[in-house]
Amino acid sequence: MPLPSTCLVLNGEEEPESFSKVKVLNDSRPVIHKISESLVDTFLPSGYPHSVNEGYLRYTQFRALQHFSSAALSVLSTQSLLYAAGLRPTPAQATATSWIHLRMECSMWES
C-alpha cells in the first residue's frame, strides 16, 4: 500500500530542497500488530519469510534459547564463584560482576 508523501514544514515555510521528504502514515492497526511487525523488522532479515530457507525461524528460536540459557548460566556460575570465595552475593551483584567481566574481555580484544 503506497504511503502519502508530505513535505516538512518549518515555521510555516515549506522545507528547503536539501531536506528529505517525510511520509505520514495514519496507522489504525492494533498496538500488538505494530509491536510484532517492529520485532520482525528488527530481528529477522528483510524480506522474511521469502528471503530465507524454511528452517530459519526454528533455527533463530533455538539460537535465542541458547543465548538466554548461556546468559543465565553465566550469572549462576558467577554467583556460585562469589559464594565460594566467601561472599554472599545477590543475583544483581552476580549479574553486575558478569557484565564487568564481559566488558573487560571485550576491552582486551580491542587492544
Buried (B, 14 or more C-beta within 10 A) or exposed (E): EEEEEEEEEEEEEEBEEEEEEEEEEEEEEEEEEEEEEEEEEEEBEEEBEEEBEEEBEEEBEEEEEEEEEEEEEBBEEBBEEBEEEEEEBEEEBBBBBBEEEEEEEEEEEEE
